[in-house]
Amino acid sequence: MKDRELSKSIIHVLTHDAEHAYNYKQIAAVLGIKDPYVRKRIVTLLDQLKKDGQLDELQRGRYQIKNGAQELKGYIQFISKGGAFFIHPNIQKDIYIHPSNLNHALNGDKVLIKIVPFKGKSEGKVIKVLERTKKEFTGVIDGNKNVFFLIPDDKSAKTHFFIDRKNLNGAKKGQKVKTKFLSWPKHVKSPQVAVTEIIGNPGELNVEMNSILAEFGFPTKFPKRVLNEVDLIQEPNYNIESKKRKDFRSTTTFTIDPHDAKDFDDAISVSFLPSGHTEIGVHIADVGHYVKPDSYLDKEAFLRANSVYLVDRVIPMLPERLSNELCSLRPKEDKLTFSAVFELNDECQVISRWFGKTVIHSNHRFTYEEAQDIIEGKDGPFKDELLKVNQLAQKCRSTRLSNGALNVKSSEVRFRLDEEGEPIETVLKVSKEAHQLIEEFMLLANREVAMKLAKPEKSIKKGVNIFRIHDDPSEEKLNDLKLYLSAMGYQIIRKKNKPITYSLNKVMELAEKRGELDLISPMIIRAMSKAVYSIDNVGHYGLSFDYYTHFTSPIRRYADLIIHRSLIDFLAKNKINTDHKHFTHICNHISKMEKQAVEAERASIKYMQVKFLTKFIGKEFDGMISGLTEWGMYVELNENKCEGMIALKSLADDQYFFDSDTMTVTGYHDQKSFKVGQSIRVIVKKTDLYKRQIDFGLVSS
């Protein structure tokens, strides 16, 4: 393709989607260009088209057709100080919207904005609310016998909601309720809602957890018509099914999962081949055998999009009979699976691969702890197989990291609960080789399935697919990260011919030695782009994969179920997907619901932290400053990893201010300063279960 033709193609892409900004990877993906040389030419041509006045470079490396950004459609996200940011996946730098320009928009709404000058800067102004993304709100009823309001749990909702007496539906002042949005008339101060469900009395554990689920849009029960459909599903005749599938029931197979898991959606089989190679089977629950397209069950799974894991419960994507029984790869039971089977050499290089429907029989169920004990030298069942699989996994991991994958290590804090669900202890979960073993083979299967569905092959047509993408970080976010790390005493030292991920991994290795990894890892993650689902494959930056999707968890992720269906059709040569609009809609929805599931999980953890520390009012703890803002210092306690805040106004010895340049909080008079990572001793002053807040006081530093 000549430069003139390539320039025309670039202009066509950007003109066709004039409100979006694209980088060269996204343009190459739309044009189906994989050739590295041609992709480099796109970079050069984009710069030339900008110089010629045909394109605007909205952010570094992201281009838009000239004058294409007069009006934009996207979503808004409120911020704690007031106002909001306009967010669009193809615009890297969010556009600020002043509170006076929100035009009755609520957090998360889909809106039409235009760019306007505001106090000498370019900002956004909401012209119209296109869609109320959130239609249900939870909260506590306040008011009197004449006027009632809902005080929402959602702190991003910067308004109270009016409830007409006729819309109380039996609810009373002080109760926690679920409501539905009715309207927000133009010249009325508050939006109007109606009570749809009385959740209960604030402070009760079950009420609060159900309230969190409702707040983030997740139901606690399955509709009757869905359960009726599930009741009609019969247990398969596995002997009959084995004649239609590849039979792995005589092959050594096991699962490795958390000790309290019930939904086992992946298993590993191991065979030692005469060639000296190893055959590893990654067997995934064949959810598609039971969940048929357009059934009530399928539609409900799509709406939920994923399972939600709160501190004390799991809200599954599929009803329990499927998630914990028919689809769960329990030990000593025949099960239907969809498998990716690999012949691997000792360097974990794929010699051959096979994909298809299978029947398996899991010989043993390991917990992570049991598998780790065997890896560390203890005797146990299937020791030779487990050690071989671990050896291969570590080879895969080493290769992946040397190719530029980001090695983010993080520790997860879990609560141990008593019989009433009260938090009595925190437990630190650390990822070890047993976790990495499963992770590496799931990554391998996901990558290989994505390549099978999408990597160009001669004379084989490939259609629209769902990818798990992770774009390159923006230079702006990387510069912010450099400032933060510098304030912490770290430097990102770029090494010639190595990606920046190599340097970031070195920073995390040093942080681990210093005992500051829990502070550094989250900041590196925040500097990265967010992983989402998309039909436009730009690769996965964090994993250093050109092709990646989700195939390995269809019990708990709807994306995986879609990929199973696509792969079945592709292998059978029945059809390929061509409906861009439909698959884009799926990607947008499941990305949104994944984000809400993560937020619900964090809210439940925060609630438990507050509940746990309520028993320690007045007690002192050692901690570390984990974040600084204009209004306070966030502190994470060493003993239990609970996080709270010291308000700057509570520091009586001086008047303190936050300096964003030096990333410190400093006193005006004596210049005493605090920085992230600094050890500190605090006292628990106050806990607020309703706001999910913990207030600390400074004892010493």
Secondary structure as UniProt FT lines:
FT   HELIX           3..16
FT   TURN            17..19
FT   HELIX           24..31
FT   HELIX           36..51
FT   TURN            52..53
FT   STRAND          55..59
FT   TURN            60..61
FT   STRAND          62..65
FT   TURN            66..69
FT   STRAND          71..78
FT   TURN            80..81
FT   STRAND          84..88
FT   TURN            89..90
FT   STRAND          91..97
FT   HELIX           99..101
FT   TURN            103..104
FT   TURN            107..108
FT   STRAND          110..118
FT   TURN            119..120
FT   STRAND          121..131
FT   STRAND          136..143
FT   STRAND          148..152
FT   TURN            155..156
FT   STRAND          161..163
FT   HELIX           165..167
FT   TURN            169..170
FT   TURN            173..174
FT   STRAND          176..183
FT   TURN            186..187
FT   STRAND          192..200
FT   TURN            202..203
FT   HELIX           205..215
FT   TURN            216..217
FT   HELIX           224..231
FT   HELIX           238..242
FT   TURN            243..244
FT   STRAND          246..247
FT   TURN            249..250
FT   STRAND          253..257
FT   TURN            259..260
FT   STRAND          266..272
FT   TURN            274..275
FT   STRAND          278..285
FT   HELIX           287..289
FT   TURN            293..294
FT   HELIX           296..304
FT   STRAND          308..309
FT   STRAND          314..315
FT   HELIX           321..326
FT   TURN            331..332
FT   STRAND          334..344
FT   TURN            346..347
FT   STRAND          350..361
FT   STRAND          364..367
FT   HELIX           368..375
FT   TURN            376..377
FT   TURN            381..382
FT   HELIX           383..402
FT   TURN            403..404
FT   STRAND          412..417
FT   TURN            419..420
FT   STRAND          423..429
FT   HELIX           433..454
FT   TURN            458..459
FT   STRAND          467..470
FT   HELIX           475..487
FT   TURN            488..489
FT   TURN            496..497
FT   HELIX           500..514
FT   HELIX           517..527
FT   STRAND          532..534
FT   TURN            541..544
FT   TURN            554..556
FT   HELIX           558..571
FT   TURN            572..573
FT   HELIX           580..613
FT   HELIX           614..616
FT   TURN            617..618
FT   STRAND          620..628
FT   STRAND          632..637
FT   TURN            638..640
FT   STRAND          643..647
FT   HELIX           648..650
FT   TURN            652..653
FT   STRAND          656..659
FT   TURN            660..663
FT   STRAND          664..667
FT   TURN            668..670
FT   STRAND          673..675
FT   TURN            676..677
FT   STRAND          679..688
FT   TURN            689..692
FT   STRAND          693..700
//
